[in-house]
């Protein structure tokens, strides 16, 4: 039994588009965070980079979960 919500096709298309755009934005944040982690930063700056990296990683995880729900819906 599939417990994923069923969306109208136009809603699914819009959500897929938004998830894709969010992935692109997150990729930029993750890459910038990685590069900043390679730099010689003071402790306070490292703290901020770590916060940005952690939040970006969590947002990417949430986005993957959204995409999994949408993928499951298209398979049903």
CHARMM internal coordinates of N, CA and C (Angstrom, degrees):
IC EDIT
DIST 1 N 1 CA 1.4549
DIST 1 CA 1 C 1.5211
ANGL 1 N 1 CA 1 C 109.39
DIST 1 C 2 N 1.3055
ANGL 1 CA 1 C 2 N 117.30
DIHE 1 N 1 CA 1 C 2 N 129.86
DIST 2 N 2 CA 1.4619
ANGL 1 C 2 N 2 CA 123.34
DIHE 1 CA 1 C 2 N 2 CA -177.94
DIST 2 CA 2 C 1.5226
ANGL 2 N 2 CA 2 C 109.40
DIHE 1 C 2 N 2 CA 2 C -90.30
DIST 2 C 3 N 1.3507
ANGL 2 CA 2 C 3 N 117.30
DIHE 2 N 2 CA 2 C 3 N 121.24
DIST 3 N 3 CA 1.4618
ANGL 2 C 3 N 3 CA 120.91
DIHE 2 CA 2 C 3 N 3 CA -178.98
DIST 3 CA 3 C 1.5236
ANGL 3 N 3 CA 3 C 112.06
DIHE 2 C 3 N 3 CA 3 C -98.73
DIST 3 C 4 N 1.3365
ANGL 3 CA 3 C 4 N 117.90
DIHE 3 N 3 CA 3 C 4 N 6.04
DIST 4 N 4 CA 1.4549
ANGL 3 C 4 N 4 CA 120.99
DIHE 3 CA 3 C 4 N 4 CA 178.68
DIST 4 CA 4 C 1.5189
ANGL 4 N 4 CA 4 C 110.06
DIHE 3 C 4 N 4 CA 4 C -71.20
DIST 4 C 5 N 1.3316
ANGL 4 CA 4 C 5 N 117.30
DIHE 4 N 4 CA 4 C 5 N 142.92
DIST 5 N 5 CA 1.4641
ANGL 4 C 5 N 5 CA 119.24
DIHE 4 CA 4 C 5 N 5 CA 177.55
DIST 5 CA 5 C 1.5274
ANGL 5 N 5 CA 5 C 110.09
DIHE 4 C 5 N 5 CA 5 C -65.49
DIST 5 C 6 N 1.3113
ANGL 5 CA 5 C 6 N 115.78
DIHE 5 N 5 CA 5 C 6 N 148.05
DIST 6 N 6 CA 1.4614
ANGL 5 C 6 N 6 CA 120.59
DIHE 5 CA 5 C 6 N 6 CA 177.75
DIST 6 CA 6 C 1.5270
ANGL 6 N 6 CA 6 C 108.23
DIHE 5 C 6 N 6 CA 6 C -103.28
DIST 6 C 7 N 1.3302
ANGL 6 CA 6 C 7 N 115.66
DIHE 6 N 6 CA 6 C 7 N 122.25
DIST 7 N 7 CA 1.4513
ANGL 6 C 7 N 7 CA 121.66
DIHE 6 CA 6 C 7 N 7 CA -179.21
DIST 7 CA 7 C 1.5166
ANGL 7 N 7 CA 7 C 109.75
DIHE 6 C 7 N 7 CA 7 C -107.59
DIST 7 C 8 N 1.3132
ANGL 7 CA 7 C 8 N 115.23
DIHE 7 N 7 CA 7 C 8 N 156.20
DIST 8 N 8 CA 1.4569
ANGL 7 C 8 N 8 CA 119.82
DIHE 7 CA 7 C 8 N 8 CA 173.25
DIST 8 CA 8 C 1.5306
ANGL 8 N 8 CA 8 C 108.05
DIHE 7 C 8 N 8 CA 8 C -64.81
DIST 8 C 9 N 1.3380
ANGL 8 CA 8 C 9 N 117.40
DIHE 8 N 8 CA 8 C 9 N 149.53
DIST 9 N 9 CA 1.4731
ANGL 8 C 9 N 9 CA 119.97
DIHE 8 CA 8 C 9 N 9 CA -177.60
DIST 9 CA 9 C 1.5302
ANGL 9 N 9 CA 9 C 113.86
DIHE 8 C 9 N 9 CA 9 C -54.56
DIST 9 C 10 N 1.3383
ANGL 9 CA 9 C 10 N 117.97
DIHE 9 N 9 CA 9 C 10 N -38.73
DIST 10 N 10 CA 1.4681
ANGL 9 C 10 N 10 CA 118.93
DIHE 9 CA 9 C 10 N 10 CA -179.87
DIST 10 CA 10 C 1.5283
ANGL 10 N 10 CA 10 C 111.33
DIHE 9 C 10 N 10 CA 10 C -68.99
DIST 10 C 11 N 1.3116
ANGL 10 CA 10 C 11 N 117.35
DIHE 10 N 10 CA 10 C 11 N -33.01
DIST 11 N 11 CA 1.4646
ANGL 10 C 11 N 11 CA 121.50
DIHE 10 CA 10 C 11 N 11 CA 177.20
DIST 11 CA 11 C 1.5358
ANGL 11 N 11 CA 11 C 109.06
DIHE 10 C 11 N 11 CA 11 C -69.07
DIST 11 C 12 N 1.3264
ANGL 11 CA 11 C 12 N 116.18
DIHE 11 N 11 CA 11 C 12 N -42.58
DIST 12 N 12 CA 1.4641
ANGL 11 C 12 N 12 CA 120.59
DIHE 11 CA 11 C 12 N 12 CA 178.38
DIST 12 CA 12 C 1.5227
ANGL 12 N 12 CA 12 C 110.74
DIHE 11 C 12 N 12 CA 12 C -60.56
DIST 12 C 13 N 1.3273
ANGL 12 CA 12 C 13 N 116.72
DIHE 12 N 12 CA 12 C 13 N -44.59
DIST 13 N 13 CA 1.4755
ANGL 12 C 13 N 13 CA 119.88
DIHE 12 CA 12 C 13 N 13 CA 178.83
DIST 13 CA 13 C 1.5197
ANGL 13 N 13 CA 13 C 110.86
DIHE 12 C 13 N 13 CA 13 C -60.89
DIST 13 C 14 N 1.3182
ANGL 13 CA 13 C 14 N 116.94
DIHE 13 N 13 CA 13 C 14 N -42.72
DIST 14 N 14 CA 1.4700
ANGL 13 C 14 N 14 CA 120.72
DIHE 13 CA 13 C 14 N 14 CA -179.44
DIST 14 CA 14 C 1.5273
ANGL 14 N 14 CA 14 C 110.61
DIHE 13 C 14 N 14 CA 14 C -66.04
DIST 14 C 15 N 1.3246
ANGL 14 CA 14 C 15 N 116.87
DIHE 14 N 14 CA 14 C 15 N -42.40
DIST 15 N 15 CA 1.4607
ANGL 14 C 15 N 15 CA 120.14
DIHE 14 CA 14 C 15 N 15 CA 178.58
DIST 15 CA 15 C 1.5251
ANGL 15 N 15 CA 15 C 111.49
DIHE 14 C 15 N 15 CA 15 C -64.37
DIST 15 C 16 N 1.3343
ANGL 15 CA 15 C 16 N 117.42
DIHE 15 N 15 CA 15 C 16 N -39.28
DIST 16 N 16 CA 1.4655
ANGL 15 C 16 N 16 CA 120.62
DIHE 15 CA 15 C 16 N 16 CA 176.75
DIST 16 CA 16 C 1.5260
ANGL 16 N 16 CA 16 C 110.69
DIHE 15 C 16 N 16 CA 16 C -62.19
DIST 16 C 17 N 1.3224
ANGL 16 CA 16 C 17 N 115.89
DIHE 16 N 16 CA 16 C 17 N -42.34
DIST 17 N 17 CA 1.4634
ANGL 16 C 17 N 17 CA 120.56
DIHE 16 CA 16 C 17 N 17 CA 179.50
DIST 17 CA 17 C 1.5328
ANGL 17 N 17 CA 17 C 110.74
DIHE 16 C 17 N 17 CA 17 C -63.70
DIST 17 C 18 N 1.3282
ANGL 17 CA 17 C 18 N 115.97
DIHE 17 N 17 CA 17 C 18 N -44.36
DIST 18 N 18 CA 1.4662
ANGL 17 C 18 N 18 CA 119.81
DIHE 17 CA 17 C 18 N 18 CA 179.12
DIST 18 CA 18 C 1.5299
ANGL 18 N 18 CA 18 C 111.52
DIHE 17 C 18 N 18 CA 18 C -65.37
DIST 18 C 19 N 1.3257
ANGL 18 CA 18 C 19 N 117.20
DIHE 18 N 18 CA 18 C 19 N -40.55
DIST 19 N 19 CA 1.4631
ANGL 18 C 19 N 19 CA 120.48
DIHE 18 CA 18 C 19 N 19 CA 178.37
DIST 19 CA 19 C 1.5256
ANGL 19 N 19 CA 19 C 110.60
DIHE 18 C 19 N 19 CA 19 C -63.55
DIST 19 C 20 N 1.3261
ANGL 19 CA 19 C 20 N 116.29
DIHE 19 N 19 CA 19 C 20 N -38.96
DIST 20 N 20 CA 1.4655
ANGL 19 C 20 N 20 CA 120.65
DIHE 19 CA 19 C 20 N 20 CA 177.89
DIST 20 CA 20 C 1.5339
ANGL 20 N 20 CA 20 C 110.61
DIHE 19 C 20 N 20 CA 20 C -64.17
DIST 20 C 21 N 1.3288
ANGL 20 CA 20 C 21 N 116.20
DIHE 20 N 20 CA 20 C 21 N -47.31
DIST 21 N 21 CA 1.4646
ANGL 20 C 21 N 21 CA 120.30
DIHE 20 CA 20 C 21 N 21 CA 178.91
DIST 21 CA 21 C 1.5275
ANGL 21 N 21 CA 21 C 111.19
DIHE 20 C 21 N 21 CA 21 C -62.35
DIST 21 C 22 N 1.3292
ANGL 21 CA 21 C 22 N 116.43
DIHE 21 N 21 CA 21 C 22 N -39.55
DIST 22 N 22 CA 1.4540
ANGL 21 C 22 N 22 CA 120.26
DIHE 21 CA 21 C 22 N 22 CA 177.79
DIST 22 CA 22 C 1.5315
ANGL 22 N 22 CA 22 C 110.43
DIHE 21 C 22 N 22 CA 22 C -63.82
DIST 22 C 23 N 1.3206
ANGL 22 CA 22 C 23 N 116.95
DIHE 22 N 22 CA 22 C 23 N -40.13
DIST 23 N 23 CA 1.4691
ANGL 22 C 23 N 23 CA 120.63
DIHE 22 CA 22 C 23 N 23 CA 177.04
DIST 23 CA 23 C 1.5217
ANGL 23 N 23 CA 23 C 111.16
DIHE 22 C 23 N 23 CA 23 C -58.55
DIST 23 C 24 N 1.3148
ANGL 23 CA 23 C 24 N 116.12
DIHE 23 N 23 CA 23 C 24 N -42.87
DIST 24 N 24 CA 1.4752
ANGL 23 C 24 N 24 CA 120.08
DIHE 23 CA 23 C 24 N 24 CA 179.16
DIST 24 CA 24 C 1.5235
ANGL 24 N 24 CA 24 C 111.17
DIHE 23 C 24 N 24 CA 24 C -62.52
DIST 24 C 25 N 1.3208
ANGL 24 CA 24 C 25 N 117.16
DIHE 24 N 24 CA 24 C 25 N -45.35
DIST 25 N 25 CA 1.4691
ANGL 24 C 25 N 25 CA 120.67
DIHE 24 CA 24 C 25 N 25 CA 179.69
DIST 25 CA 25 C 1.5219
ANGL 25 N 25 CA 25 C 110.77
DIHE 24 C 25 N 25 CA 25 C -64.40
DIST 25 C 26 N 1.3261
ANGL 25 CA 25 C 26 N 116.60
DIHE 25 N 25 CA 25 C 26 N -42.15
DIST 26 N 26 CA 1.4607
ANGL 25 C 26 N 26 CA 120.26
DIHE 25 CA 25 C 26 N 26 CA 179.74
DIST 26 CA 26 C 1.5187
ANGL 26 N 26 CA 26 C 111.67
DIHE 25 C 26 N 26 CA 26 C -65.24
DIST 26 C 27 N 1.3139
ANGL 26 CA 26 C 27 N 116.96
DIHE 26 N 26 CA 26 C 27 N -37.07
DIST 27 N 27 CA 1.4686
ANGL 26 C 27 N 27 CA 120.21
DIHE 26 CA 26 C 27 N 27 CA 178.96
DIST 27 CA 27 C 1.5299
ANGL 27 N 27 CA 27 C 110.51
DIHE 26 C 27 N 27 CA 27 C -59.85
DIST 27 C 28 N 1.3158
ANGL 27 CA 27 C 28 N 117.11
DIHE 27 N 27 CA 27 C 28 N -40.70
DIST 28 N 28 CA 1.4661
ANGL 27 C 28 N 28 CA 121.09
DIHE 27 CA 27 C 28 N 28 CA 177.65
DIST 28 CA 28 C 1.5283
ANGL 28 N 28 CA 28 C 110.24
DIHE 27 C 28 N 28 CA 28 C -63.09
DIST 28 C 29 N 1.3308
ANGL 28 CA 28 C 29 N 116.60
DIHE 28 N 28 CA 28 C 29 N -45.06
DIST 29 N 29 CA 1.4620
ANGL 28 C 29 N 29 CA 120.25
DIHE 28 CA 28 C 29 N 29 CA 178.95
DIST 29 CA 29 C 1.5269
ANGL 29 N 29 CA 29 C 111.73
DIHE 28 C 29 N 29 CA 29 C -62.87
DIST 29 C 30 N 1.3189
ANGL 29 CA 29 C 30 N 116.44
DIHE 29 N 29 CA 29 C 30 N -42.93
DIST 30 N 30 CA 1.4623
ANGL 29 C 30 N 30 CA 120.04
DIHE 29 CA 29 C 30 N 30 CA -179.19
DIST 30 CA 30 C 1.5289
ANGL 30 N 30 CA 30 C 111.59
DIHE 29 C 30 N 30 CA 30 C -66.36
DIST 30 C 31 N 1.3073
ANGL 30 CA 30 C 31 N 116.81
DIHE 30 N 30 CA 30 C 31 N -40.18
DIST 31 N 31 CA 1.4668
ANGL 30 C 31 N 31 CA 119.81
DIHE 30 CA 30 C 31 N 31 CA 178.34
DIST 31 CA 31 C 1.5277
ANGL 31 N 31 CA 31 C 110.89
DIHE 30 C 31 N 31 CA 31 C -66.58
DIST 31 C 32 N 1.3298
ANGL 31 CA 31 C 32 N 116.88
DIHE 31 N 31 CA 31 C 32 N -43.87
DIST 32 N 32 CA 1.4673
ANGL 31 C 32 N 32 CA 120.12
DIHE 31 CA 31 C 32 N 32 CA 179.35
DIST 32 CA 32 C 1.5303
ANGL 32 N 32 CA 32 C 110.19
DIHE 31 C 32 N 32 CA 32 C -63.47
DIST 32 C 33 N 1.3289
ANGL 32 CA 32 C 33 N 116.54
DIHE 32 N 32 CA 32 C 33 N -41.04
DIST 33 N 33 CA 1.4563
ANGL 32 C 33 N 33 CA 120.65
DIHE 32 CA 32 C 33 N 33 CA 178.56
DIST 33 CA 33 C 1.5288
ANGL 33 N 33 CA 33 C 110.44
DIHE 32 C 33 N 33 CA 33 C -62.13
DIST 33 C 34 N 1.3274
ANGL 33 CA 33 C 34 N 116.53
DIHE 33 N 33 CA 33 C 34 N -43.73
DIST 34 N 34 CA 1.4687
ANGL 33 C 34 N 34 CA 120.39
DIHE 33 CA 33 C 34 N 34 CA 178.31
DIST 34 CA 34 C 1.5220
ANGL 34 N 34 CA 34 C 110.69
DIHE 33 C 34 N 34 CA 34 C -58.92
DIST 34 C 35 N 1.3363
ANGL 34 CA 34 C 35 N 116.39
DIHE 34 N 34 CA 34 C 35 N -47.13
DIST 35 N 35 CA 1.4611
ANGL 34 C 35 N 35 CA 119.87
DIHE 34 CA 34 C 35 N 35 CA -179.20
DIST 35 CA 35 C 1.5267
ANGL 35 N 35 CA 35 C 111.50
DIHE 34 C 35 N 35 CA 35 C -64.07
DIST 35 C 36 N 1.3321
ANGL 35 CA 35 C 36 N 117.02
DIHE 35 N 35 CA 35 C 36 N -39.87
DIST 36 N 36 CA 1.4617
ANGL 35 C 36 N 36 CA 119.80
DIHE 35 CA 35 C 36 N 36 CA 177.50
DIST 36 CA 36 C 1.5292
ANGL 36 N 36 CA 36 C 111.17
DIHE 35 C 36 N 36 CA 36 C -64.07
DIST 36 C 37 N 1.3242
ANGL 36 CA 36 C 37 N 116.80
DIHE 36 N 36 CA 36 C 37 N -35.69
DIST 37 N 37 CA 1.4689
ANGL 36 C 37 N 37 CA 120.33
DIHE 36 CA 36 C 37 N 37 CA 177.45
DIST 37 CA 37 C 1.5206
ANGL 37 N 37 CA 37 C 111.88
DIHE 36 C 37 N 37 CA 37 C -64.51
DIST 37 C 38 N 1.3253
ANGL 37 CA 37 C 38 N 117.83
DIHE 37 N 37 CA 37 C 38 N -23.39
DIST 38 N 38 CA 1.4609
ANGL 37 C 38 N 38 CA 122.05
DIHE 37 CA 37 C 38 N 38 CA 178.84
DIST 38 CA 38 C 1.5340
ANGL 38 N 38 CA 38 C 111.66
DIHE 37 C 38 N 38 CA 38 C -81.38
DIST 38 C 39 N 1.3164
ANGL 38 CA 38 C 39 N 116.99
DIHE 38 N 38 CA 38 C 39 N -17.04
DIST 39 N 39 CA 1.4635
ANGL 38 C 39 N 39 CA 121.82
DIHE 38 CA 38 C 39 N 39 CA -177.02
DIST 39 CA 39 C 1.5301
ANGL 39 N 39 CA 39 C 110.36
DIHE 38 C 39 N 39 CA 39 C -80.41
DIST 39 C 40 N 1.3144
ANGL 39 CA 39 C 40 N 114.52
DIHE 39 N 39 CA 39 C 40 N 159.49
DIST 40 N 40 CA 1.4633
ANGL 39 C 40 N 40 CA 121.55
DIHE 39 CA 39 C 40 N 40 CA 177.67
DIST 40 CA 40 C 1.5269
ANGL 40 N 40 CA 40 C 107.66
DIHE 39 C 40 N 40 CA 40 C -87.65
DIST 40 C 41 N 1.3272
ANGL 40 CA 40 C 41 N 115.71
DIHE 40 N 40 CA 40 C 41 N 91.27
DIST 41 N 41 CA 1.4630
ANGL 40 C 41 N 41 CA 121.26
DIHE 40 CA 40 C 41 N 41 CA -176.08
DIST 41 CA 41 C 1.5258
ANGL 41 N 41 CA 41 C 110.54
DIHE 40 C 41 N 41 CA 41 C -106.37
DIST 41 C 42 N 1.3364
ANGL 41 CA 41 C 42 N 115.15
DIHE 41 N 41 CA 41 C 42 N 153.95
DIST 42 N 42 CA 1.4602
ANGL 41 C 42 N 42 CA 119.22
DIHE 41 CA 41 C 42 N 42 CA 173.97
DIST 42 CA 42 C 1.5270
ANGL 42 N 42 CA 42 C 109.10
DIHE 41 C 42 N 42 CA 42 C -71.02
DIST 42 C 43 N 1.3037
ANGL 42 CA 42 C 43 N 117.23
DIHE 42 N 42 CA 42 C 43 N 166.92
DIST 43 N 43 CA 1.4620
ANGL 42 C 43 N 43 CA 122.77
DIHE 42 CA 42 C 43 N 43 CA -174.19
DIST 43 CA 43 C 1.5269
ANGL 43 N 43 CA 43 C 112.30
DIHE 42 C 43 N 43 CA 43 C -59.32
DIST 43 C 44 N 1.3156
ANGL 43 CA 43 C 44 N 117.59
DIHE 43 N 43 CA 43 C 44 N -40.50
DIST 44 N 44 CA 1.4665
ANGL 43 C 44 N 44 CA 120.58
DIHE 43 CA 43 C 44 N 44 CA 179.98
DIST 44 CA 44 C 1.5269
ANGL 44 N 44 CA 44 C 110.83
DIHE 43 C 44 N 44 CA 44 C -64.98
DIST 44 C 45 N 1.3170
ANGL 44 CA 44 C 45 N 117.26
DIHE 44 N 44 CA 44 C 45 N -43.12
DIST 45 N 45 CA 1.4648
ANGL 44 C 45 N 45 CA 121.35
DIHE 44 CA 44 C 45 N 45 CA 178.59
DIST 45 CA 45 C 1.5239
ANGL 45 N 45 CA 45 C 110.92
DIHE 44 C 45 N 45 CA 45 C -65.73
DIST 45 C 46 N 1.3233
ANGL 45 CA 45 C 46 N 116.64
DIHE 45 N 45 CA 45 C 46 N -38.68
DIST 46 N 46 CA 1.4639
ANGL 45 C 46 N 46 CA 120.09
DIHE 45 CA 45 C 46 N 46 CA 177.47
DIST 46 CA 46 C 1.5217
ANGL 46 N 46 CA 46 C 111.13
DIHE 45 C 46 N 46 CA 46 C -62.36
DIST 46 C 47 N 1.3300
ANGL 46 CA 46 C 47 N 116.33
DIHE 46 N 46 CA 46 C 47 N -36.40
DIST 47 N 47 CA 1.4621
ANGL 46 C 47 N 47 CA 120.87
DIHE 46 CA 46 C 47 N 47 CA 177.86
DIST 47 CA 47 C 1.5279
ANGL 47 N 47 CA 47 C 110.21
DIHE 46 C 47 N 47 CA 47 C -61.99
DIST 47 C 48 N 1.3202
ANGL 47 CA 47 C 48 N 116.91
DIHE 47 N 47 CA 47 C 48 N -44.61
DIST 48 N 48 CA 1.4686
ANGL 47 C 48 N 48 CA 120.87
DIHE 47 CA 47 C 48 N 48 CA 179.98
DIST 48 CA 48 C 1.5301
ANGL 48 N 48 CA 48 C 111.49
DIHE 47 C 48 N 48 CA 48 C -66.30
DIST 48 C 49 N 1.3248
ANGL 48 CA 48 C 49 N 116.38
DIHE 48 N 48 CA 48 C 49 N -40.61
DIST 49 N 49 CA 1.4684
ANGL 48 C 49 N 49 CA 119.84
DIHE 48 CA 48 C 49 N 49 CA 178.06
DIST 49 CA 49 C 1.5214
ANGL 49 N 49 CA 49 C 109.84
DIHE 48 C 49 N 49 CA 49 C -63.25
DIST 49 C 50 N 1.3294
ANGL 49 CA 49 C 50 N 117.14
DIHE 49 N 49 CA 49 C 50 N -41.00
DIST 50 N 50 CA 1.4589
ANGL 49 C 50 N 50 CA 120.55
DIHE 49 CA 49 C 50 N 50 CA 178.30
DIST 50 CA 50 C 1.5295
ANGL 50 N 50 CA 50 C 110.87
DIHE 49 C 50 N 50 CA 50 C -62.47
DIST 50 C 51 N 1.3333
ANGL 50 CA 50 C 51 N 117.23
DIHE 50 N 50 CA 50 C 51 N -41.51
DIST 51 N 51 CA 1.4658
ANGL 50 C 51 N 51 CA 120.86
DIHE 50 CA 50 C 51 N 51 CA 178.14
DIST 51 CA 51 C 1.5287
ANGL 51 N 51 CA 51 C 110.97
DIHE 50 C 51 N 51 CA 51 C -62.37
DIST 51 C 52 N 1.3205
ANGL 51 CA 51 C 52 N 116.85
DIHE 51 N 51 CA 51 C 52 N -43.68
DIST 52 N 52 CA 1.4679
ANGL 51 C 52 N 52 CA 121.21
DIHE 51 CA 51 C 52 N 52 CA 178.82
DIST 52 CA 52 C 1.5264
ANGL 52 N 52 CA 52 C 109.77
DIHE 51 C 52 N 52 CA 52 C -63.98
DIST 52 C 53 N 1.3207
ANGL 52 CA 52 C 53 N 116.43
DIHE 52 N 52 CA 52 C 53 N -44.04
DIST 53 N 53 CA 1.4635
ANGL 52 C 53 N 53 CA 120.51
DIHE 52 CA 52 C 53 N 53 CA -179.80
DIST 53 CA 53 C 1.5247
ANGL 53 N 53 CA 53 C 110.97
DIHE 52 C 53 N 53 CA 53 C -62.73
DIST 53 C 54 N 1.3142
ANGL 53 CA 53 C 54 N 117.59
DIHE 53 N 53 CA 53 C 54 N -46.16
DIST 54 N 54 CA 1.4665
ANGL 53 C 54 N 54 CA 121.29
DIHE 53 CA 53 C 54 N 54 CA -179.43
DIST 54 CA 54 C 1.5245
ANGL 54 N 54 CA 54 C 111.40
DIHE 53 C 54 N 54 CA 54 C -61.92
DIST 54 C 55 N 1.3236
ANGL 54 CA 54 C 55 N 116.42
DIHE 54 N 54 CA 54 C 55 N -45.02
DIST 55 N 55 CA 1.4651
ANGL 54 C 55 N 55 CA 120.05
DIHE 54 CA 54 C 55 N 55 CA 179.61
DIST 55 CA 55 C 1.5284
ANGL 55 N 55 CA 55 C 111.20
DIHE 54 C 55 N 55 CA 55 C -65.62
DIST 55 C 56 N 1.3187
ANGL 55 CA 55 C 56 N 117.31
DIHE 55 N 55 CA 55 C 56 N -38.83
DIST 56 N 56 CA 1.4642
ANGL 55 C 56 N 56 CA 121.30
DIHE 55 CA 55 C 56 N 56 CA 178.43
DIST 56 CA 56 C 1.5220
ANGL 56 N 56 CA 56 C 110.97
DIHE 55 C 56 N 56 CA 56 C -65.34
DIST 56 C 57 N 1.3290
ANGL 56 CA 56 C 57 N 116.36
DIHE 56 N 56 CA 56 C 57 N -41.98
DIST 57 N 57 CA 1.4683
ANGL 56 C 57 N 57 CA 120.63
DIHE 56 CA 56 C 57 N 57 CA 178.06
DIST 57 CA 57 C 1.5262
ANGL 57 N 57 CA 57 C 110.89
DIHE 56 C 57 N 57 CA 57 C -62.33
DIST 57 C 58 N 1.3138
ANGL 57 CA 57 C 58 N 116.57
DIHE 57 N 57 CA 57 C 58 N -42.56
DIST 58 N 58 CA 1.4663
ANGL 57 C 58 N 58 CA 120.98
DIHE 57 CA 57 C 58 N 58 CA 179.17
DIST 58 CA 58 C 1.5281
ANGL 58 N 58 CA 58 C 110.75
DIHE 57 C 58 N 58 CA 58 C -65.74
DIST 58 C 59 N 1.3215
ANGL 58 CA 58 C 59 N 117.34
DIHE 58 N 58 CA 58 C 59 N -42.96
DIST 59 N 59 CA 1.4638
ANGL 58 C 59 N 59 CA 120.63
DIHE 58 CA 58 C 59 N 59 CA 177.72
DIST 59 CA 59 C 1.5275
ANGL 59 N 59 CA 59 C 110.82
DIHE 58 C 59 N 59 CA 59 C -62.76
DIST 59 C 60 N 1.3160
ANGL 59 CA 59 C 60 N 117.26
DIHE 59 N 59 CA 59 C 60 N -38.09
DIST 60 N 60 CA 1.4698
ANGL 59 C 60 N 60 CA 121.03
DIHE 59 CA 59 C 60 N 60 CA 177.58
DIST 60 CA 60 C 1.5302
ANGL 60 N 60 CA 60 C 110.26
DIHE 59 C 60 N 60 CA 60 C -65.47
DIST 60 C 61 N 1.3228
ANGL 60 CA 60 C 61 N 117.31
DIHE 60 N 60 CA 60 C 61 N -39.64
DIST 61 N 61 CA 1.4611
ANGL 60 C 61 N 61 CA 121.12
DIHE 60 CA 60 C 61 N 61 CA 177.51
DIST 61 CA 61 C 1.5268
ANGL 61 N 61 CA 61 C 110.59
DIHE 60 C 61 N 61 CA 61 C -62.57
DIST 61 C 62 N 1.3247
ANGL 61 CA 61 C 62 N 116.78
DIHE 61 N 61 CA 61 C 62 N -45.52
DIST 62 N 62 CA 1.4664
ANGL 61 C 62 N 62 CA 121.45
DIHE 61 CA 61 C 62 N 62 CA 178.74
DIST 62 CA 62 C 1.5244
ANGL 62 N 62 CA 62 C 110.15
DIHE 61 C 62 N 62 CA 62 C -61.78
DIST 62 C 63 N 1.3253
ANGL 62 CA 62 C 63 N 116.79
DIHE 62 N 62 CA 62 C 63 N -42.47
DIST 63 N 63 CA 1.4658
ANGL 62 C 63 N 63 CA 120.90
DIHE 62 CA 62 C 63 N 63 CA 179.62
DIST 63 CA 63 C 1.5324
ANGL 63 N 63 CA 63 C 110.75
DIHE 62 C 63 N 63 CA 63 C -62.84
DIST 63 C 64 N 1.3316
ANGL 63 CA 63 C 64 N 117.28
DIHE 63 N 63 CA 63 C 64 N -40.32
DIST 64 N 64 CA 1.4735
ANGL 63 C 64 N 64 CA 120.18
DIHE 63 CA 63 C 64 N 64 CA 177.15
DIST 64 CA 64 C 1.5223
ANGL 64 N 64 CA 64 C 110.62
DIHE 63 C 64 N 64 CA 64 C -62.10
DIST 64 C 65 N 1.3226
ANGL 64 CA 64 C 65 N 116.20
DIHE 64 N 64 CA 64 C 65 N -39.47
DIST 65 N 65 CA 1.4608
ANGL 64 C 65 N 65 CA 120.14
DIHE 64 CA 64 C 65 N 65 CA 179.30
DIST 65 CA 65 C 1.5329
ANGL 65 N 65 CA 65 C 111.08
DIHE 64 C 65 N 65 CA 65 C -65.09
DIST 65 C 66 N 1.3116
ANGL 65 CA 65 C 66 N 116.58
DIHE 65 N 65 CA 65 C 66 N -41.63
DIST 66 N 66 CA 1.4711
ANGL 65 C 66 N 66 CA 120.78
DIHE 65 CA 65 C 66 N 66 CA 176.31
DIST 66 CA 66 C 1.5192
ANGL 66 N 66 CA 66 C 109.96
DIHE 65 C 66 N 66 CA 66 C -60.32
DIST 66 C 67 N 1.3198
ANGL 66 CA 66 C 67 N 116.26
DIHE 66 N 66 CA 66 C 67 N -44.66
DIST 67 N 67 CA 1.4730
ANGL 66 C 67 N 67 CA 119.95
DIHE 66 CA 66 C 67 N 67 CA -179.52
DIST 67 CA 67 C 1.5213
ANGL 67 N 67 CA 67 C 111.38
DIHE 66 C 67 N 67 CA 67 C -65.39
DIST 67 C 68 N 1.3291
ANGL 67 CA 67 C 68 N 117.89
DIHE 67 N 67 CA 67 C 68 N -34.61
DIST 68 N 68 CA 1.4639
ANGL 67 C 68 N 68 CA 120.79
DIHE 67 CA 67 C 68 N 68 CA 176.83
DIST 68 CA 68 C 1.5296
ANGL 68 N 68 CA 68 C 110.64
DIHE 67 C 68 N 68 CA 68 C -64.62
DIST 68 C 69 N 1.3184
ANGL 68 CA 68 C 69 N 117.04
DIHE 68 N 68 CA 68 C 69 N -41.37
DIST 69 N 69 CA 1.4654
ANGL 68 C 69 N 69 CA 121.16
DIHE 68 CA 68 C 69 N 69 CA 177.39
DIST 69 CA 69 C 1.5298
ANGL 69 N 69 CA 69 C 109.93
DIHE 68 C 69 N 69 CA 69 C -61.27
DIST 69 C 70 N 1.3318
ANGL 69 CA 69 C 70 N 115.92
DIHE 69 N 69 CA 69 C 70 N -45.22
DIST 70 N 70 CA 1.4656
ANGL 69 C 70 N 70 CA 119.34
DIHE 69 CA 69 C 70 N 70 CA -179.98
DIST 70 CA 70 C 1.5335
ANGL 70 N 70 CA 70 C 111.11
DIHE 69 C 70 N 70 CA 70 C -65.79
DIST 70 C 71 N 1.3117
ANGL 70 CA 70 C 71 N 117.13
DIHE 70 N 70 CA 70 C 71 N -37.69
DIST 71 N 71 CA 1.4674
ANGL 70 C 71 N 71 CA 121.07
DIHE 70 CA 70 C 71 N 71 CA 178.48
DIST 71 CA 71 C 1.5257
ANGL 71 N 71 CA 71 C 110.21
DIHE 70 C 71 N 71 CA 71 C -65.29
DIST 71 C 72 N 1.3342
ANGL 71 CA 71 C 72 N 117.32
DIHE 71 N 71 CA 71 C 72 N -42.87
DIST 72 N 72 CA 1.4582
ANGL 71 C 72 N 72 CA 121.59
DIHE 71 CA 71 C 72 N 72 CA 179.45
DIST 72 CA 72 C 1.5251
ANGL 72 N 72 CA 72 C 110.39
DIHE 71 C 72 N 72 CA 72 C -62.74
DIST 72 C 73 N 1.3187
ANGL 72 CA 72 C 73 N 116.48
DIHE 72 N 72 CA 72 C 73 N -37.58
DIST 73 N 73 CA 1.4553
ANGL 72 C 73 N 73 CA 119.84
DIHE 72 CA 72 C 73 N 73 CA 179.23
DIST 73 CA 73 C 1.5239
ANGL 73 N 73 CA 73 C 110.83
DIHE 72 C 73 N 73 CA 73 C -65.38
DIST 73 C 74 N 1.3178
ANGL 73 CA 73 C 74 N 117.10
DIHE 73 N 73 CA 73 C 74 N -39.98
DIST 74 N 74 CA 1.4657
ANGL 73 C 74 N 74 CA 119.71
DIHE 73 CA 73 C 74 N 74 CA -177.72
DIST 74 CA 74 C 1.5353
ANGL 74 N 74 CA 74 C 111.14
DIHE 73 C 74 N 74 CA 74 C -70.72
DIST 74 C 75 N 1.3503
ANGL 74 CA 74 C 75 N 116.78
DIHE 74 N 74 CA 74 C 75 N -21.73
DIST 75 N 75 CA 1.4582
ANGL 74 C 75 N 75 CA 120.81
DIHE 74 CA 74 C 75 N 75 CA 178.78
DIST 75 CA 75 C 1.5155
ANGL 75 N 75 CA 75 C 112.27
DIHE 74 C 75 N 75 CA 75 C -83.95
DIST 75 C 76 N 1.3474
ANGL 75 CA 75 C 76 N 116.95
DIHE 75 N 75 CA 75 C 76 N -16.87
DIST 76 N 76 CA 1.4659
ANGL 75 C 76 N 76 CA 119.03
DIHE 75 CA 75 C 76 N 76 CA -177.70
DIST 76 CA 76 C 1.5077
ANGL 76 N 76 CA 76 C 112.23
DIHE 75 C 76 N 76 CA 76 C -91.56
END
COOR INIT
IC SEED 1 N 1 CA 1 C
IC BUILD
